[in-house]
Amino acid sequence: MLKRIPPPDIRLGMYIHKLDGSWISHGFWRSSFKLERQEDLQQLRGSTLSAIWIDTEKGLDVQLAAPRPDAARVSPALPVRSSRSPRTEMKVEMTRALKLCARSKAAVIEMFSDLRMGRAVELTQVVSLVDEICASVLRHPNALISLARLKKADEYTYMHSVAVCGLMISLAHQLDFSPDMVHEAGMAGLFHDVGKMAISEQILNKAGALSDEEFDIVRSHPEEGGKMLIGSRHVSALVLDVCLHHHEKCDGSGYPHHLVQDQISLFAQMSAVCDVYDAVTSDRPYKKAWGPAEAIQRMAEWKGHFDERVFQAFVRCVGIYPVGTLVRLQSGRIGVVVEQHEKSLLTPVVKVFFSARSRLPIIQTIVNLADAGMDDKIAGRETADAWGLKGVDELWSGLAQQKKSHFD
C-alpha cells in the first residue's frame, strides 16, 4: 500500500517509493529504495520535499515506526574534547600529520585514477583514510589542515581534496554533528573535486586567463564528478550532493544548477566555504596564494556567496588569524601564528622573530596572547614580502626548507 507522508515522519526501515519534488531538492539519484542509512534519513528530513511516498508492503508503515524523539536536533552532539582526552600538542600532531599527508596524497591519486578509468573504488581503504584524517583533526584541529596548505601547484588537485576533507571534518565537529556524520563530511570533502579528473591538466594548470570555452569545461567538473560517483555506486547521496553543488552560491549565481539559499544542502554550503578557503590560500599556476587571515577577511566581505551561519562556524574552526598568519603586535614585534586558542579567536599563540622598528631579526620567542597579565595584542596582519622575510612557513610548521614537496 502506498502512503504519502511529510519528510519529518520518515523513519529507517521504510521503503521509499517516490519523492515529491525535483531532484535538486533532495539529491538522491534513486527514486525507489529502502531507507537503511542514518545519513540518508537526515538528508530526507532536512530536504525541501513537499512529501514522500512510502510502500508499506516493502517496508515499515507509519504506525509501526518508532515514536519520534523529543529532541529538536536529529543528530546528537559529537563528544567534544574534554579533560579526559586533552588536545595533543601541536608539534606532536604536526609530525603525525606530515606523514598522514604523504599517505593521503598517494591514496587520493590511486582513488581518483580508479574513478577516472571507471573502476570501483576500494571503499575499505577510503573509509580507513577518512578515519585517520578524522583522528588527526580531533587530536588537534589545526595541524593537518594547516600543513595541507603547503601543497605545490602541480599536486593541487590531490592535496586540495585532502585539505577540504580535513576542513569539512573540523567544521562538522564545530557544528556538533554526530560521529557518523562527521565521517560523512570527510568523505564528501575527499570526493568533492573528483570531476577535475575529466579535465585536461593543460587547462587546470594554465598560467594565463582561460578562454570562454576552457572556462565552460572547468565548470563542468561537478557534473562530471557526479557521473563518476554514480557509476562507482559506493558513496552516499550526501557525498554526491557535495560533489555536484560545492560551487553553488546562496544568491543563485553559482553552478551548475544556480541553486539559492535553502535549496543548497547544509553539506554543500559547508563544502563551498572549505573549498574556497583552501583554494585561495594555495599557490596556483595563475595566482599567488592569499595569506590565511587575508582569505578570511576577503571571504567575509563577499555578499551572497556563503551561508552566514556556516561561514561563522568555519571562522571558529580556523580562527580570525589562522595558523601561518604573519602578524604585527602592538609591541612592534612581528611573528607568525603557530596555534589557536580554543576559546578566543583574538588571542592565538604567536612565535615572534622580527622587529618592525629595527627591521632586524630578534630571538625567536613563543608568545601566548591569552596568558594572564599579557598586555601585548595583535595590531594587524602583515605580509612576508613587505618585510623581505623568507621561510615563514618553516617557522610555524617546524619543517626544514626543502626544494621537493613536503608530501613526497
N, C-alpha and C positions, 0 to 999 in steps of 0.2 A: 504494500500500500504506500502511495506517495503522499507526503505531507510537506506543506510549505511553512517554514518556521523562521523567525528572525535570527540573525547571526549570534546574538548573546545567548540563545538557547541551545546552540550546537554543543555536542559532547563527543568525547572519544568513544569509539565503538559504533557510531552512526555511519550509515552508508550514504555518501553524498551522491545524489542523482543529477542535480543540476544547480548551478549558481546563477542567481538572478542579477545580472549586471555585466558590464563589459569586462573583457579580460584584464584590462589595465587597472580595474578597480580591486582586483584580488590577487593577480599574479600567478594563479595556478594554470599550468598548461594542460592538466587533465580535467575533463568535465565530469567524470564519474569515478569515484574511488571510496574505499573505506577509510575513515578518519582514525588513524592509529598513532600519529606523531603529535607530541605536545606542541612543537613549533608550528605545525600546520593548524592546530586548533587555535593558537593565539593569532595566527595570521588571519584566519576567518573571522574571529571575534573582533579584531581590530580593523576589518575591511569596511569599505563603504557600500557593500552589497545591500540591496533592498530586502532580499530574502534568500533562503537556501531551501532547496527541495531535498528531502531525505526519503530513502526507500526502507520502510520498516521490515520488509521481508528479508533484506540482506544485512541489516544492522539494527542497532538499538532504536527503540521508539522513544519519544519524548517522555512518556510516563515511566519507562523503565530506566531512564538515566538517573544518575545520582543527583541529589539536590544541589543547586548552585551554592557555592561558598559565599559567606557574607563579605569576605574581603573585597574591597573595591579593585585591588590590583590583581591581575591574573597571575603574574609571576611573583614568587616570594623573593625577598631581597637576597642578593648574594652575600654570604658572610664576609664582612669587611675585616681587614687585618686588625687584629686585636693584640693585647699584651701577651697572649698565648702564642701568637705567631707574628713576631715583630718583623718589620721590614728588613730585608737583607741589606748590608752595607753596599753603597753604590759601587765602590771599586771592586767588590767581590762579584757583584752581579754583572759588571762590565766585562769581566774576564769570561764568565759563563756565556754572556750574550754574544760576545765576539765569535766564539766557537759555534754557537747556535746560528748566527747569521750565515756562516760559511756552509753549514749543513743545509740550512733553509734554501739558500741560493741554488745549491746543487739539486735539491728535491723539486723546487719550483721549475727549474729548467727541464727536468725529466717529465714532470707532470704536464707542463704546457706543450711539450713536444708530443706527448701521447695524445693529448686532446686535438692538436693540430692535425695529426695523422689519422684521427678517427678511432684511436684505440681507447679502450676502457682504462680509466684511472684506477690505480690500486688504492682503494678507499682506506684500507687499514693504515697505509703509510701517511696519507693525508691527515687522517684523524690524529695519528701519533704526532705529526709535526705541529698541528694546531695545539695539541695538548702541551707540547714543550713550550710553545710561544706563550700560551696562557700562564703556565707555571712561572716563566720568567717575568712576565708583566706583573703577576701577583706578588712575586718576591720583591720586585722594585719596579714601579711603573715607568721610570724614566730611562733605564739603561738601554734596553733593546731598541725602543722607538727613537732614541737619540742617536745610537750608533748607526741605525739603518739609514740615516740622512747622509752618511759619508760615502754613499754609493758613487761609483764612477758613471759617467754618462752612458757608456756602452753596456752597462749592466742594469740600466734604469728599470726596464720593464719587469725584470725578475725581482730585484730588491725592493722596487716600489710595491709589489704585491705583498712582500714580507712586512714592509713598514706599515701598510694600510691594515694588514691583518693585526699587527700589534696595536695600532691606534684604535681599531674597532673594538678589540678586546678591552682596552683601557676605558674607552667611552662607555661600553656596555656595563662594565663594572661600576663606573661613575653613576650610571642611570639605574643601578640596583637591579639588573637583570638576574634571572636565575642562572645557576652554573651551566645548565644545558644551553640556555640562550646566549650566554657569554661565548661559549664554544661555537655556537652557530654564527655569531657575529664575526668571529675569527675566520671561519670557513668562508663567509661572504667576502671578507676583505681579501683573502688569499685568491679567490677566483674572480674578483670583480673586473679585472682588466684582461682576462684571458683572450678576449676578442682581438687584442693587439697582435696575436699570433697570425691573424689573417691579413695583416697589413705588412707591406714590404719594409725592410729596415731602411731602405733609401728614403722612404717618406717619413718614417718615425724619427730618424736621426738627421733629417735635413737641417742644415745650419741656417739657411735663409727662410724667407717667408714662403708659406705653402700657397700653391695656386688654388683657385676655387675648386677645381676637380680633385686635387690632393686633399683639401680640407674636407670635402664630402666623403672621401674614402676613410679618413681618420674618424669622422663622425659615425661611420658605420660599425665601429668596433663593438658597441654594446649589443647590437643585434647579432653580429657575427659570433660574439661570445655566447649569447643565448642559444644559438643553434648548436654550438659545441656542447654546452652543458645539457641541453635537452637530449642530445644524442648519447651522452655518457650515462644518463639515467641513474646517476649516483648522488645527485645533490637535491636539496630541498627547494621548495618554492621560494623560501626566503632568500637563499643564495642566488637563485635565478633572478629574482626581482632586483637584487642589488646589482648584478651584472648588467641588467637591462636599463636600470634607472639611476645609476650613480652620477649621471650628468644632467639630471633634471634639476630645475630651479623652482623655487617657491612661487616666483612671479610668472611661470609658464614659458620662460624664454630658453629653457634647456632643451635637451634632445634625448632620445629620439621621438618621444610622444607628446612633448610640450605639456606635461602634467603641471598642475598647480597645487599649492599648499597641501590640502587634505587628500589629494589624490596620490600623493607620494608617501609611501610607507615609511615608518619610523626607521627601519633598517636602511632604506635608500637615502633618507635625509642624513643619517649618520655617515654613510659612506661618501656622500657628497662633500662633507666637511673634511673627513680624513683624507680623501683622495686629493683634494685641492691643497691642503696643508703640506702633504709630503711632496707634491709636485712642485710647488713654488719654492720650497726650501731645498730643492735638489738642483745641482748643476745639470743643464741640458745643452745639447749642441747649439741651440739657438738663443739661449739666455743664461745668465749667471744666477745662481740661487739667491733668493732673498734670505736675510737673517731670520731666525725663528720668531723673534719678537716683532720684527717688521711685518712678517707674514700675518701674525695675529692681529696687528693693528689694521693692516690693509683689509683683511678679510672682514673685520668688524665694521668697516666703512661701506662695504658692498650692500646695497639695498636690494631686497627681493631675491637674493641668491640662496641664503641658508635659512633654515628654521631657527628663529632666535633662541628658543629654549635649548635646542640641540647644540647650537654654537656655544652658548654659555656653559653648558656641561663640558664641552670639549676644552674650553679655556681652563676650567677647573682641573682637567686632566694634565695638560701640558704646562700651564702657568701663563701669566702675562709676560713673564720673562723666562721662556723655556730654557732647558739645559742647552748650553752652547751660545747663549746670547752674550754679546760683549756690552758691558755697562760701565758707566762712569758714576762713581759715588760722590756724595757731597764733599767728602774729604779730598777730592781731587785724584783719588786712585782709580785706575782702570782695571777691570777684572772680567772674568768670564764666569757665567753661572754654571755651577757644577752639580747642583741638586736643588730640588724644590722643597719648600716647607709643606708638610702635609695639610696644614690648615690655613696658611696665609699666602696669598698669591703675590704679595708685595715684598716678602722678606725671604728670598731664596738664599742659599749658600753660595758665596762668590769666592773665587780664587783671584786675588789681586796680584798684579805683576808689573804694573807700569804706572808712572806718574804723569798725569796730564799737565802738571805745572812745569816740571823739569824736562818733560818729554824723554825721560830715560827709564830704563828698567829698574824695578825695585825688587827686594827679596819677596819671593812668592809666599803669600800667606792666605790661609783659609779664613774667611770672614763670614760668620753666621749672623745675618741681619736680624734674625729672630731672637738672639740671645738677650737675656735681661740686661738692661743697662746700656745696650748698644745704641749709640747716638748717631751712627752713620746710616745713610739710606741711599737708595738709587736716585740719582739726579736725572738720568736719561740713558738711552741706549747709544752705542757707538758702532762704527764700522772699522774693521781692521785696515782697510785701505786708507781711511782718513788719517791714521796714525802710523802708517807704514809697518804694521805688525804682521808677522809671519807665524805660522804654526799654532794658531789659536785653538784649532780643533784638538791638537795633541795635548793642550793644557787641560781640557775638561775630560777628554776621553781616556787619557793615560796611554794612548797608542804612540809608539815611536813613528816618526815621519818616515814614510817609505814610498817608493815610486809605484809599486804594484798595489793592487786593490787590497783593502783591509779584509775582504771577504774571500780571498783566494785560498 
